[in-house]
Amino acid sequence: MFKGVWATLVGLLIEDGQLAIGALVALAITWVLAAAGGDQTQQVLGWALLAMVLVLVFANLYRAGLVARARVSSARR
């Protein structure tokens, strides 16, 4: 069981290029908004970046769960 959990975590954090690309896009969006916005905008951008990265992580966890469920169901057949 622990081997499967470890393999899933490694696949999610290291081998998943979509998560890394999404985090870079979120950082770029935050940087553009910080350059264009005023003081009020800059105070909120840290929370916006955190929210974007959390959405990316949860979306990747959901997708990894679907893939794992498909593998388990196909292995039982």
PADO-557176 format. One record per residue: residue number from 1; residue in one letter; x, y, z of N, C-alpha, C, O in turn. Coordinates in steps of 0.02 Angstrom, whole numbers. Layout:
# residues N
  resi  resn     nc1     nc2     nc3    cac1    cac2    cac3     cc1     cc2     cc3     oc1     oc2     oc3
   NUM     A       X       Y       Z       X       Y       Z       X       Y       Z       X       Y       Z
...
***
This chain:
# residues 77
  resi  resn     nc1     nc2     nc3    cac1    cac2    cac3     cc1     cc2     cc3     oc1     oc2     oc3
     1     M      41     -59       0       0       0       0      44      63       0      31     110     -38
     2     F      95      64      43     138     123      47     177     134     -18     191     190     -38
     3     K     194      79     -51     230      85    -114     185     119    -167     209     160    -206
     4     G     122     102    -168      75     132    -215      64     206    -200      61     247    -246
     5     V      58     223    -136      49     293    -116     111     333    -135     105     388    -161
     6     W     170     305    -122     232     340    -138     238     350    -213     257     405    -235
     7     A     222     300    -253     225     306    -326     178     359    -351     194     396    -398
     8     T     119     363    -322      70     414    -342      95     484    -324      89     530    -365
     9     L     123     492    -265     149     558    -245     208     579    -289     212     637    -308
    10     V     253     533    -304     309     549    -348     284     568    -417     308     616    -447
    11     G     236     531    -442     208     547    -507     174     614    -508     178     650    -558
    12     L     140     631    -454     104     695    -451     153     754    -444     144     805    -479
    13     L     203     748    -401     245     805    -386     306     812    -433     328     868    -446
    14     I     332     757    -457     394     761    -496     381     751    -570     406     790    -611
    15     E     344     701    -588     337     683    -658     280     720    -693     275     715    -754
    16     D     238     755    -657     180     787    -687     199     857    -711     204     903    -672
    17     G     209     863    -775     229     927    -804     172     977    -805     185    1037    -805
    18     Q     110     953    -807      53     999    -808      49    1040    -744      32    1099    -746
    19     L      64    1010    -688      63    1046    -625     117    1101    -624     104    1157    -602
    20     A     176    1085    -648     230    1134    -651     214    1191    -699     225    1249    -683
    21     I     187    1174    -757     169    1225    -806     113    1269    -779     115    1330    -786
    22     G      64    1239    -747       9    1277    -717      33    1324    -663       9    1381    -658
    23     A      80    1302    -622     107    1345    -569     145    1404    -599     141    1460    -574
    24     L     182    1391    -653     218    1446    -686     169    1495    -718     182    1556    -717
    25     V     115    1470    -747      64    1515    -777      31    1557    -722      21    1617    -731
    26     A      15    1525    -665     -14    1562    -609      34    1616    -584      12    1672    -568
    27     L      97    1600    -581     147    1649    -560     152    1707    -610     158    1765    -591
    28     A     149    1691    -675     152    1742    -726      91    1788    -723      97    1849    -730
    29     I      32    1758    -712     -29    1799    -706     -23    1846    -646     -41    1905    -650
    30     T       2    1820    -590      11    1861    -531      61    1917    -543      50    1974    -521
    31     W     114    1902    -578     165    1952    -592     137    2008    -637     150    2067    -624
    32     V      99    1989    -688      68    2040    -733      19    2083    -694      18    2144    -702
    33     L     -22    2052    -653     -70    2091    -614     -35    2137    -563     -59    2192    -550
    34     A      21    2115    -536      58    2157    -488      88    2217    -523      91    2271    -495
    35     A     112    2207    -584     142    2262    -622      89    2313    -644     103    2372    -648
    36     A      28    2289    -658     -24    2332    -684     -67    2363    -628     -98    2415    -638
    37     G     -70    2331    -571    -115    2353    -519     -85    2402    -470     -25    2416    -471
    38     G    -127    2428    -429    -105    2475    -378     -91    2440    -312     -81    2379    -310
    39     D     -90    2479    -258     -74    2452    -193    -126    2402    -169    -109    2351    -139
    40     Q    -190    2416    -181    -243    2371    -160    -237    2304    -195    -247    2252    -164
    41     T    -221    2305    -259    -214    2243    -297    -155    2202    -271    -160    2141    -265
    42     Q    -100    2235    -257     -40    2199    -235     -50    2166    -167     -17    2115    -153
    43     Q     -94    2192    -126    -106    2162     -61    -145    2097     -67    -140    2054     -22
    44     V    -182    2088    -120    -225    2029    -128    -191    1976    -171    -212    1918    -170
    45     L    -140    1994    -208    -110    1947    -256     -78    1885    -225     -79    1832    -256
    46     G     -52    1890    -166     -24    1831    -133     -78    1779    -120     -68    1719    -131
    47     W    -136    1802     -98    -192    1756     -87    -218    1728    -153    -238    1670    -157
    48     A    -218    1769    -205    -240    1746    -271    -193    1692    -297    -216    1642    -325
    49     L    -128    1702    -289     -80    1651    -310     -89    1586    -271     -87    1532    -300
    50     L     -99    1592    -206    -111    1533    -165    -173    1496    -189    -173    1435    -194
    51     A    -226    1533    -202    -289    1501    -225    -279    1466    -293    -304    1411    -302
    52     M    -243    1498    -339    -232    1467    -404    -192    1403    -398    -208    1353    -430
    53     V    -139    1404    -357     -98    1344    -349    -137    1289    -314    -130    1230    -333
    54     L    -178    1306    -265    -218    1254    -231    -269    1223    -279    -280    1163    -277
    55     V    -299    1264    -322    -345    1236    -372    -308    1189    -418    -334    1136    -435
    56     L    -247    1207    -439    -207    1163    -481    -192    1097    -447    -198    1043    -477
    57     V    -173    1100    -384    -156    1039    -347    -217     994    -339    -213     934    -350
    58     F    -274    1023    -320    -335     983    -312    -358     954    -379    -381     897    -380
    59     A    -352     991    -433    -370     964    -498    -325     906    -518    -348     857    -546
    60     N    -260     912    -504    -214     857    -519    -226     797    -474    -220     740    -496
    61     L    -243     808    -411    -260     752    -367    -323     716    -392    -326     655    -390
    62     Y    -372     754    -413    -434     725    -439    -419     683    -502    -443     627    -508
    63     R    -379     711    -547    -361     675    -608    -321     612    -592    -332     559    -622
    64     A    -274     617    -545    -235     559    -526    -279     505    -495    -268     446    -505
    65     G    -330     526    -456    -377     478    -428    -417     442    -481    -429     382    -476
    66     L    -437     478    -533    -474     447    -588    -431     397    -625    -454     343    -644
    67     V    -368     415    -636    -322     369    -671    -310     308    -628    -309     252    -654
    68     A    -300     317    -563    -288     260    -519    -349     215    -516    -343     153    -516
    69     R    -408     244    -514    -470     204    -512    -478     164    -577    -500     107    -576
    70     A    -460     195    -633    -464     159    -697    -414     101    -699    -430      48    -725
    71     R    -355     112    -672    -305      58    -671    -328       0    -627    -320     -58    -645
    72     V    -357      16    -569    -380     -36    -523    -438     -75    -554    -440    -136    -550
    73     S    -484     -39    -585    -541     -74    -614    -521    -116    -675    -551    -169    -686
    74     S    -471     -94    -713    -449    -134    -770    -407    -193    -747    -406    -245    -780
    75     A    -373    -188    -691    -332    -243    -664    -376    -298    -635    -356    -356    -633
    76     R    -436    -281    -613    -480    -331    -584    -514    -373    -638    -538    -428    -623
    77     R    -515    -349    -698    -548    -387    -752    -507    -441    -779    -529    -477    -824
***
